[in-house]
Amino acid sequence: MVFTMNSSHKPDPPNPIYFFEDFPVGKNWIIGTHTFTKNEILEFATQYDPQSFHVNEEQALLSPYNGIIASGWHTCSVIMRLNCDNYLLNTAALGSPGLSEIKWLAPVYPKDTIQGAVTILESRLSVSKPNRGSIVFLWTGENQKGVSVVSIKGVLMLKCRPAKINS
């Protein structure tokens, strides 16, 4: 069984439109929404996180969550996909050295709609490689009731915008 979202893959652009300079400290924006279905929650959890409250309805009813909930890793994967679909695949990204924090703040249930958002917390130009920089981002997700369900903090390395050559 393979988990897939209902979006088509967009290859990395040959000519990115977003560079390091496009992500100043304080910038924030909404990256989209996703509604979780029971079927996708069960499919993801069966494949990657088969704890009883993710895959067994009877046992999930006896859990503190009182029903099936999405794996936190599923929630993180959805937030990642929203980032890719909104802007990340159109950036001059050089990858990430990792995440410093993941918080699963509230359970995600079938039929919950999560709205993702990004905030840029820090931005630094590389001293040793001045054609690139790094940003510290905070990705968040809130459900349809305005309850925060996930928070992900990490670093993204980006190329700087190429200098324009005067002709």
N, C-alpha and C positions, 0 to 999 in steps of 0.2 A: 504494500500500500504506500503510495506517495502523496504527500500533502501538497496541494497547489492552491494558490489564490485565484480568484476570477479576474485576473488582469493579464494582459499579454506582456511578454518580456520586451523591454526597450533596451537595445544595446547601447553601450557607452558611446557618447557622441564623438565624432572625429573632430568637431569644433565646439568645445564646451562654451556655454554662455555664462556660467558663473565661476568666478575666481575668488581667491582669498579676499580681495578688496570688497567683495559683495556681501561680506558677513561681519559687519561691525558689531562691537559690543552693544548689547541692548536690543538688537534686532530680534523681533519675534513675529511668528506667523502661524496660521493654521495650515496643516498639511493634508487634511482630508478626514474622512470617516470610514469606518468599517463596522458592519453589523455581523456579530458572531451567530452562527447557527449551531444547533445541537449536533448536527451531523459532522460539521467541520471540527467542533471541539472534540467529539469522540474519535474522529479519524486522526487528528494530530496527536492526541494523548495516547491512543493505542500504539502509534508508531514511536513516539518520543518520550512520553511521560505517563506511563500507565498506572498511576496511583489511583486508588479506588474512587476518590471523589471526582476524578476526571473521566473514568470509564465505566463505572458500575452505578446505575441509577438507584438501585435499592440501597447500596452502601452509602452513596452520596447523600441520600435522604437522612441517614443517621449521623452524618458528619456535622461539624459546626456550621457548614455552608448551607445545609438543608436542601441540597440538590447538586446536580452536575455543574462544575465550573471549569472554565478554560485553564489550561496550564499557564503559569506565568511566562514560560518560554514561548508559548503560542502568542500571548499578548505582545511580548517583545518582538516576535517575528512579524506580527501585523504592523506594529509601529515602524519597524525597519522598512517594510514594504511601502507604507505610506510615505516615508521619507524618500525612497527611491522614485516612486511615481510622481512626487511633487517637485523635487529639485535635484536630488543627489545624482541621478543618472545624467544630468546636464551640467555637472560641475567638473572642474579640473582637479578632481580628488586624487590624492596619492596614497590613500588608505588611512588606516587608523592604528595607532599603537595599542588601542584598547579602550575599555570602559572602566571608569573608576567607581561607578555606583549603579546598582539596579535595585529599585524598590518596588515591590508588589504591594500596593497600598489598600486595595479592596478587590474582592473577587469579581470576575467577569462571568456572567451567566448567559445561557442561550438567549438570543434576541436583544442583548445589550448592544448598543451602538457606541463605539468609542470614537471620540474626536481627538486626533493627534495635533500636537503643536511643538514648535521649536523655539528656543530662546538661546541666543549667543551670549555666553557668560564671560569669555575671555578671548583675546585675539593677540597673537604675537608673530611678528615677522622673524624668520630665522636669521641669526647672526652669521652663521657659517655658510648658509645657502640663501642669499637674499632674493632668489627667484621663487621662494616658497614661504609659506607660513602655516601656523596651526591655529585652530579655534577650539575652544572648549564649549560644548553644546549641552543643552538640557532638552531632552525629548520627553514629552509628557502625554498622557492619555487620560481623558475624562469620559465618563459614561453619560448617557442621555439625561441623567439626573444632576449632572454637574459634579459628581463625585470623582476625585482623582483615583485612578486605578493603577497607574504605572508611572515611574519616573526613571529615566535613564540618563546618566551623565557620562560623557566621554570626550575624546579628542579626535579631530579630523585634520589631516594634513592636506593642504591645497597648493597648487601652483598659483603664482601671482599672474595677473593679467600681463600679457606680452606688451612690451613697449611699442608704440606706433612709430613707424619709420616715416619721416617726412620725405616726400618725393619732390 
